[in-house]
Amino acid sequence: MRQTRRCAGGVRFLPVLAGVLCAAVVAAEEQAGDLKKYVVAEYVLYTDLPEKQVKEALARLKAMADMYRRFAPDLPRRKHGKLPVYLYRRFEDYRHSLGSDERLNAGRYDGLVLRAALDDETFSPTDVWRVIRHEGWHQYSHRVVRQSAPPPLWLEEGLAEYFAAAAWKNGTYQPGHVDAGGYDFRDRTIVLQPGRLQRVRTRIRVGQFRPLNKLVTMTLENWNEQTNSVNHDQVWSFVHFLLHAENGKYREALQAYLKSVLENPPKNTEALKVFREHFGDVRELQKQYKTWWLNQTAPNEENSEFRKNKILSRIKKHRQTASRVNTRLVARRCLMRARQVLECRFSFVGKTRYGFYYLNAEKDSEVCSATLPFSLLSDQVFKPSFVSITSAS
């Protein structure tokens, strides 16, 4: 009996008969309709996107295939045709192509075709491409990698999340990126929005994650006991740990483990034993995983105290008043951030006694007030041409 399991908005199938697969490919091509066809690397793209977006999509798909291949070049490959990808300009066309009332997902892999909607009125392009990288790994794993059975659930989903988090830089995908949060403009206030790093650390501290011996033997039924957000954070953080902790100490073990379970899938009762053969004592690994993540910090966290002390020493050395120093700091950090990240124009209008700054902000012709804490201050050089500054004095 053919089995399926659904994760992250997509469905993964065990290998199907070659004749059925070929027929499905033909059916998928017939569905293309008026969509234009492009071929690049492992993929055949059908899309109605404008030419500029098509060029970017082809570059990103090629980079995706390179990223998957670089991860484990020694994985056995099966003979396969081009991987079909459908990218729609309108979300309604994407929903219609699925034949279902799809409301939440920006993309989906259905066991053969990867479909997504690059409709910026519904989803941001960044979020859509993240989904495409996630579902793209499921497609690549299923269609390209030769396997007797799918990898363990934690590993398949963990790798999909790991690739989904990759950074797009200089025309390539660079896996291993960690979302450490950033500055956002919400409810008329500038806030530092926590990222996945902060979320993972919190979930480890409060005990939301499963013990590793439960994680590596997890079934689909176990997966559904937790929310997708918790599951994805845990499997991503564990795969990221195995690939990057202690200068990649466990990377070779992970690649060997993946190759082993693809060639000789263990029974569920033997899954923990096979895992131990590659990674050693699970309790010790659990301690190292927990310690490593709790010690990870973001640049905006690890530098804040240093920046504060540096400014305080400058005040003492030059005997400057707090008001003069604070005005310069707003010019250097706060207003530069407003220009680069928030695309606002700011004027400094006052400061509190405890190191917070009142600012007037203008964004999209709307003027409002904002508050910035002392810990956001920076020593970076600010170019006054970016934003006009008005002192409160």
Order of alpha helices (4+ residues) and beta strands (2+ residues): beta-beta-alpha-beta-beta-alpha-beta-alpha-beta-beta-alpha-alpha-beta-beta-beta-beta-alpha-alpha-alpha-alpha-alpha-alpha-alpha-alpha-alpha-alpha-beta-beta-beta
